[in-house]
Every structure is written in structure tokens, then in C-alpha cells.
Amino acid sequence: MSRTLLKLPPTNHLQAAFKQAQSLLGTRKSEIADINNHKEYYANPDFTKEIHKKLHFNLFKRHVLPKTMEFAEKDGIFDDALPQTGISFLEVQFENTKWNGCYGHPIQPRFTMEAPTIAINKSGLFTVMMTDLDHEFPERQSRDECTNVKVQDRLVIDGGYSNFLGEKKDQTVGSVVYDYVPPHPPLSNPRKEHRYLITLWKQSKELSLEKHSDLAYAQRGTFLPSMRFAKDNGLELDSFAWFKSSWDRDSSAIMQKLDYLKRKIQVSTELAKTNPDDIQLLNHGYKPHKPLPKLPTKADLNNQYEKYQVKRKQRLTALGNAALVRNREGVETEIVRKNRYENA
């Protein structure tokens, strides 16, 4: 039986290659350990640089990923909506925010009026859904998952649009089944934080589903569990992100006065283009006021003098008022204010 021997390069070539690899590895470790590279990365990250990519990966793997999984378990994402099986995290960014991803951040409705930008760096067809895990249904006395937006057959999701607040900006390929509805936690429990889950589903083929914009507009979202929809249409969970939001002054406008809010924003935008002083005051909610000219009377002068004398009187500071201790006639013990600074 003949055997074929594997010819190895000379020993000196192997040693040279090993030394070269060792030097490159040492150089990379020294670059990662260099404090100046870390300062440059945190000040202004440039992902075209190899060292910034490596630092970003190390930061995500060692710190962000474990903490994010911990927060997801604490917020009940895996118990209430998703199975905990090898899921990656989705890069999501809302307008007027500096977060590169929603990993349980509290975001108020005023910052979510327009759809977020979702980064998908993969090939294929995807379905994106945003659902409210704590939507209240008073008629059923329950909290269920409610869909706020669903976009299918989409490769890239461009943010900064809302069909309720203005013209749609994104022109990428795909179909919107449920139009984007901004988060609107109800006033019934203002301190209740609602969890909004954004999921990315991998499609094996194009989906042909009927658009339900009228239904979504009427209900401000539609009751639809994510896992049931995925099971019925053969979708595979790819990644997710979530954020929390509670009631604020803009929630009622989204829920009950959306048409009025839309017209108000459009009119303010048109008026702001002219830029006169009075229009700017109107946009800021101030009504221009021009006092009528009149001659000063003796009563006016007396009133101004009395106001000036009152203004000159020396008053106790807030700390002095809080620490005020006084005795009243007929009272044996000392009367102390409850809001005394020592007990504050």
C-alpha cells in the first residue's frame, strides 16, 4: 500500500509565520488596551475603523448583551411574549433620541410621534411588528398584546414618518398592513409603564395579507399576538427590541384628538415658514398683546407707589419660613411647623 506524505514547508518559514501572527495579535491587543483609542471611540465612534469595530463588539458582547438579557427577563419579555431561545437584539432609533437601540429604555410618547428607524443588515424578506404588551381592554377586564404597526416584505425600515401625522416619507419596497400608531398609554393608571415590543421576523416567502389601515385607525392598534401570527404564517423570530412608556400630556391627544393634533401640527408648520414675530409667538402658544395707550391718572401713580413700598419690605426666605418657631398666648408648649427644615 502506497502512502502519500504531506509535504510541510521548511521549519524557518513556519517560525516566521508564527512570529508574524504573534506580532499582529500583540499589536491588536495593544491597540484595544490603548486608552486613547477608547476615548476616541466614546467621543466620536467611526465604524470604518477596524479598532472601533472591535471595541464596539467587545462592549456589546461583554457588557450590553448580558445586561440586556437581564433586563429583558426582569421586564417579563420572555414570559409574556417571546421564547428565550437564541435571539439577537435589533437596532432601533427614534427621532430626537440619541439611543442606538431600545433595550428597555423609558421613552415618553412625545418622542415616539414618528416611526423609528430600524437597521436590518441582512438579506431577505422580513416582517416588523411593534406591539403593546400591556394594552388595556376594559370590556374584557384584561391586558393583552396589541399591534401598533406591522410592515411586511420589507428590506429596510426608514423612520421619521407617520400616516396619522403627515405624508409618508419612506419609499422602500414592502407593504404596510397596520399603519404606525404612536404609543398612547391611558390615563386610567398614569404610573403604569407599558412595554412596547419591536420584533423582526424572517420570512421564507412573500406574504399576501390585506391592509387594515381603517381598522387600525379606528382602534389605534389592533389586537394581534405576535407568536400566533408568526405560527400561522410560518415566520421565524430573528431579533427584538423593547422600550417602556407611560402616560404624559401627549397621550390623550394621540388617543382621542389625533385629527386635531394632525391639523395643529400642519398649520404650525405652514405658519412657521413665514417667520414674522407675531406668527412665532402664535406657534409658541403666546397671544400677541399690545396695551392700549392711556394717560396716567393720580390713582395709577398711587398704586405704583404702594406696589413699590410692598416690594421693598424685607421678607423671610423659604428656609426661614420653614424654620419658623413661634409662641402663642395661652399655649404652654412650643409650636413648630411640620415642614421645618430639620425634618424635611
C-alpha positions as CSV (number, residue, x, y, z in Angstrom):
1,M,0.0,0.0,0.0
2,S,1.4,3.3,-1.0
3,R,1.1,6.3,1.2
4,T,1.1,10.0,0.3
5,L,3.2,12.1,2.6
6,L,2.2,15.6,3.3
7,K,5.0,18.0,2.5
8,L,5.4,20.7,5.1
9,P,7.2,24.0,4.4
10,P,10.6,24.4,6.0
11,T,10.8,25.0,9.7
12,N,12.1,28.5,9.4
13,H,9.1,29.5,7.3
14,L,6.7,28.2,10.0
15,Q,8.6,30.1,12.7
16,A,8.5,33.3,10.6
17,A,4.7,32.9,10.0
18,F,4.1,32.2,13.7
19,K,6.1,35.2,14.8
20,Q,4.3,37.4,12.3
21,A,0.9,36.2,13.6
22,Q,2.0,36.7,17.2
23,S,3.2,40.2,16.5
24,L,-0.1,41.1,14.8
25,L,-2.0,39.7,17.8
26,G,0.1,41.6,20.2
27,T,-0.4,44.8,18.1
28,R,-4.2,44.3,18.2
29,K,-4.2,43.7,21.9
30,S,-2.1,46.8,22.5
31,E,-4.5,48.9,20.3
32,I,-7.5,47.6,22.3
33,A,-5.8,48.3,25.6
34,D,-4.8,51.8,24.5
35,I,-6.8,54.4,26.5
36,N,-6.6,56.9,23.7
37,N,-8.5,54.6,21.3
38,H,-11.2,54.2,23.9
39,K,-11.5,57.9,24.4
40,E,-11.7,58.4,20.6
41,Y,-14.4,55.7,20.3
42,Y,-16.6,57.1,23.1
43,A,-16.2,60.7,21.9
44,N,-17.0,60.0,18.2
45,P,-17.2,56.4,17.0
46,D,-16.2,55.8,13.4
47,F,-17.1,52.3,12.4
48,T,-15.0,52.5,9.2
49,K,-12.0,52.0,11.5
50,E,-11.2,48.4,12.4
51,I,-10.3,49.3,16.0
52,H,-13.7,51.0,16.6
53,K,-15.5,47.9,15.3
54,K,-13.6,45.7,17.7
55,L,-14.2,48.0,20.6
56,H,-17.9,48.1,19.8
57,F,-18.1,44.3,19.5
58,N,-16.3,43.8,22.8
59,L,-18.5,46.3,24.6
60,F,-21.7,44.7,23.3
61,K,-20.6,41.2,24.0
62,R,-19.2,41.7,27.5
63,H,-21.5,44.4,28.9
64,V,-24.5,45.3,26.8
65,L,-25.6,41.7,25.9
66,P,-25.6,40.3,29.5
67,K,-27.3,43.4,30.9
68,T,-29.9,43.4,28.2
69,M,-30.8,39.8,28.7
70,E,-31.1,40.5,32.5
71,F,-33.4,43.5,31.8
72,A,-35.5,41.5,29.4
73,E,-36.0,38.8,31.9
74,K,-36.8,41.4,34.6
75,D,-39.4,43.1,32.4
76,G,-41.1,39.8,31.6
77,I,-40.4,39.9,27.8
78,F,-39.7,36.2,27.6
79,D,-42.5,35.2,29.9
80,D,-45.2,37.3,28.3
81,A,-44.3,37.5,24.6
82,L,-41.2,35.6,23.3
83,P,-39.5,32.3,23.9
84,Q,-35.9,32.6,25.3
85,T,-34.1,30.8,22.5
86,G,-31.0,32.4,20.8
87,I,-32.5,35.8,19.9
88,S,-30.3,38.7,18.9
89,F,-31.1,42.4,19.5
90,L,-32.5,44.8,17.0
91,E,-31.0,48.3,16.3
92,V,-33.8,50.8,16.7
93,Q,-33.7,54.6,16.9
94,F,-36.5,57.1,17.3
95,E,-36.3,60.7,16.1
96,N,-35.0,63.2,18.7
97,T,-33.3,60.5,20.7
98,K,-29.6,59.5,20.9
99,W,-30.1,55.8,21.7
100,N,-28.8,53.4,19.1
101,G,-31.1,50.6,20.3
102,C,-34.2,50.2,22.5
103,Y,-33.1,47.9,25.3
104,G,-35.8,48.7,27.9
105,H,-35.3,52.4,27.8
106,P,-38.2,54.6,29.1
107,I,-39.3,56.8,26.2
108,Q,-42.2,59.2,26.5
109,P,-44.9,59.3,23.8
110,R,-43.7,62.8,22.7
111,F,-40.5,61.3,21.4
112,T,-42.3,58.5,19.5
113,M,-44.7,60.5,17.4
114,E,-43.0,59.3,14.3
115,A,-41.9,55.8,13.3
116,P,-38.4,54.7,14.3
117,T,-35.5,53.9,12.1
118,I,-34.8,50.1,12.1
119,A,-31.5,48.8,10.9
120,I,-31.6,45.4,9.1
121,N,-28.1,44.4,7.8
122,K,-29.2,41.1,6.3
123,S,-30.6,39.9,3.0
124,G,-34.0,38.5,2.6
125,L,-37.6,39.5,3.4
126,F,-38.7,40.5,6.9
127,T,-41.8,41.5,8.8
128,V,-41.5,44.1,11.5
129,M,-44.1,44.4,14.3
130,M,-44.4,46.8,17.3
131,T,-46.9,45.6,19.9
132,D,-48.1,47.0,23.3
133,L,-47.8,44.1,25.7
134,D,-49.9,45.8,28.4
135,H,-52.8,47.3,26.3
136,E,-55.9,47.6,28.4
137,F,-59.2,46.1,27.2
138,P,-61.8,47.4,29.7
139,E,-64.6,45.3,28.2
140,R,-62.6,42.1,28.9
141,Q,-61.0,43.4,32.1
142,S,-57.6,42.2,30.8
143,R,-54.3,43.3,29.4
144,D,-53.4,41.8,26.1
145,E,-50.9,42.3,23.3
146,C,-52.0,44.9,20.8
147,T,-50.3,45.7,17.5
148,N,-49.2,49.3,16.9
149,V,-47.5,48.8,13.5
150,K,-46.8,45.9,11.1
151,V,-44.8,46.1,8.0
152,Q,-44.1,43.0,5.8
153,D,-41.9,42.2,2.8
154,R,-39.5,44.9,3.8
155,L,-35.7,45.0,3.5
156,V,-35.0,48.4,5.2
157,I,-37.3,50.4,7.5
158,D,-36.8,54.1,7.2
159,G,-38.1,56.1,10.2
160,G,-39.4,59.6,10.5
161,Y,-42.9,59.1,9.2
162,S,-46.4,58.6,10.4
163,N,-49.5,58.2,8.3
164,F,-51.5,59.9,11.1
165,L,-49.3,63.0,11.3
166,G,-48.3,63.7,7.8
167,E,-47.2,62.4,4.4
168,K,-45.4,59.1,4.4
169,K,-41.7,59.5,3.6
170,D,-40.3,56.1,3.1
171,Q,-40.4,54.7,-0.5
172,T,-38.7,51.3,0.2
173,V,-40.2,48.0,-1.1
174,G,-42.8,46.5,1.2
175,S,-46.4,46.7,2.3
176,V,-47.8,48.2,5.5
177,V,-50.6,46.1,7.0
178,Y,-51.1,48.2,10.1
179,D,-50.0,51.8,10.0
180,Y,-47.8,53.2,12.7
181,V,-49.7,54.3,15.8
182,P,-47.6,56.2,18.4
183,P,-47.6,54.7,21.9
184,H,-50.5,56.1,23.9
185,P,-50.7,54.7,27.5
186,P,-54.1,55.5,29.0
187,L,-54.8,57.9,31.9
188,S,-56.6,55.2,33.9
189,N,-53.2,54.4,35.6
190,P,-50.7,57.1,34.8
191,R,-47.8,55.5,36.6
192,K,-48.3,52.2,34.8
193,E,-45.4,51.6,32.4
194,H,-46.4,49.9,29.2
195,R,-43.9,47.6,27.4
196,Y,-43.7,48.1,23.7
197,L,-42.0,45.2,21.9
198,I,-40.5,45.6,18.4
199,T,-39.8,42.2,16.7
200,L,-38.2,41.3,13.4
201,W,-39.4,38.1,11.7
202,K,-37.7,36.3,8.9
203,Q,-40.0,35.4,6.0
204,S,-39.5,32.3,3.8
205,K,-41.6,33.9,1.1
206,E,-43.7,37.0,0.3
207,L,-46.9,37.3,2.3
208,S,-50.2,38.5,0.8
209,L,-52.2,40.0,3.7
210,E,-55.0,42.5,3.4
211,K,-54.2,46.0,4.6
212,H,-56.1,47.1,7.7
213,S,-55.4,50.8,7.9
214,D,-59.0,51.7,8.6
215,L,-59.3,49.2,11.4
216,A,-56.0,50.3,12.9
217,Y,-57.0,54.0,12.6
218,A,-60.3,53.3,14.4
219,Q,-58.8,51.2,17.2
220,R,-55.4,52.9,17.4
221,G,-53.9,49.5,17.1
222,T,-55.3,46.0,16.6
223,F,-55.4,43.0,19.0
224,L,-52.9,40.5,17.5
225,P,-50.5,38.3,19.4
226,S,-47.1,38.1,17.7
227,M,-46.4,34.4,18.2
228,R,-49.9,33.4,16.9
229,F,-49.4,35.5,13.8
230,A,-45.9,34.0,13.3
231,K,-47.1,30.5,13.7
232,D,-50.0,31.0,11.2
233,N,-47.7,32.5,8.5
234,G,-44.5,30.4,9.1
235,L,-42.3,33.3,10.4
236,E,-39.1,32.8,12.3
237,L,-38.1,35.2,15.0
238,D,-34.8,36.9,14.2
239,S,-34.3,39.8,16.7
240,F,-36.2,42.1,19.0
241,A,-36.0,45.3,21.0
242,W,-38.3,46.9,23.5
243,F,-38.9,50.1,25.4
244,K,-41.2,51.3,28.1
245,S,-43.6,54.3,28.1
246,S,-46.1,55.8,30.5
247,W,-48.9,58.4,30.2
248,D,-48.0,62.0,29.6
249,R,-49.8,65.1,28.3
250,D,-49.5,64.0,24.7
251,S,-51.1,60.5,25.2
252,S,-54.6,61.9,25.3
253,A,-54.1,63.8,22.1
254,I,-52.9,60.6,20.4
255,M,-55.8,58.6,21.6
256,Q,-58.7,61.0,21.4
257,K,-57.7,64.1,19.5
258,L,-55.4,62.7,16.8
259,D,-57.2,64.6,13.9
260,Y,-57.0,67.8,15.8
261,L,-53.3,67.2,16.6
262,K,-52.6,66.5,13.0
263,R,-54.2,69.7,11.8
264,K,-52.4,71.7,14.6
265,I,-49.0,70.3,13.5
266,Q,-49.7,71.0,9.8
267,V,-50.9,74.6,10.4
268,S,-48.0,75.3,12.7
269,T,-45.6,74.1,10.1
270,E,-47.1,76.3,7.4
271,L,-47.2,79.3,9.6
272,A,-43.6,78.9,10.8
273,K,-42.4,79.3,7.2
274,T,-43.3,83.0,7.2
275,N,-41.3,83.7,10.4
276,P,-42.7,87.1,11.5
277,D,-42.6,87.8,15.2
278,D,-46.4,87.5,15.7
279,I,-46.5,84.2,14.0
280,Q,-43.6,82.9,16.0
281,L,-45.5,83.9,19.2
282,L,-48.6,82.1,18.0
283,N,-46.6,78.9,17.3
284,H,-45.2,79.1,20.9
285,G,-48.7,79.5,22.3
286,Y,-48.5,83.2,23.2
287,K,-51.2,85.6,22.1
288,P,-49.7,88.9,20.9
289,H,-50.8,91.7,23.3
290,K,-50.5,95.4,22.6
291,P,-51.7,97.5,25.5
292,L,-54.0,100.4,24.6
293,P,-52.4,103.9,25.1
294,K,-53.8,105.9,28.0
295,L,-52.9,108.9,30.2
296,P,-51.7,108.1,33.7
297,T,-54.0,109.2,36.5
298,K,-53.4,110.0,40.1
299,A,-54.8,106.6,41.2
300,D,-52.3,104.9,38.9
301,L,-49.4,106.7,40.4
302,N,-50.6,105.9,43.9
303,N,-50.9,102.2,43.0
304,Q,-47.4,102.1,41.6
305,Y,-46.0,103.7,44.7
306,E,-47.8,101.2,47.0
307,K,-46.5,98.3,45.0
308,Y,-43.0,99.7,45.2
309,Q,-43.3,100.1,49.0
310,V,-44.5,96.5,49.4
311,K,-41.7,95.2,47.2
312,R,-39.1,97.0,49.3
313,K,-40.3,95.2,52.5
314,Q,-37.8,92.5,53.8
315,R,-39.3,89.0,53.8
316,L,-38.2,85.8,55.3
317,T,-36.5,83.3,53.0
318,A,-38.0,79.9,52.2
319,L,-35.6,78.4,54.8
320,G,-36.6,81.0,57.3
321,N,-40.3,80.3,56.8
322,A,-39.7,76.6,57.1
323,A,-37.7,77.0,60.4
324,L,-40.2,79.5,61.9
325,V,-40.9,78.7,65.6
326,R,-43.4,80.9,67.5
327,N,-45.2,81.0,70.8
328,R,-48.9,81.9,71.1
329,E,-50.6,83.3,74.2
330,G,-52.4,80.6,76.2
331,V,-50.3,77.7,74.7
332,E,-47.7,76.2,77.1
333,T,-45.7,74.2,74.6
334,E,-43.8,75.4,71.6
335,I,-45.5,75.3,68.2
336,V,-43.2,74.1,65.5
337,R,-44.1,74.0,61.8
338,K,-44.3,70.5,60.4
339,N,-42.2,71.4,57.4
340,R,-39.3,72.6,59.5
341,Y,-36.0,72.2,57.5
342,E,-34.6,69.9,60.1
343,N,-37.4,67.4,59.5
344,A,-37.6,67.9,55.7
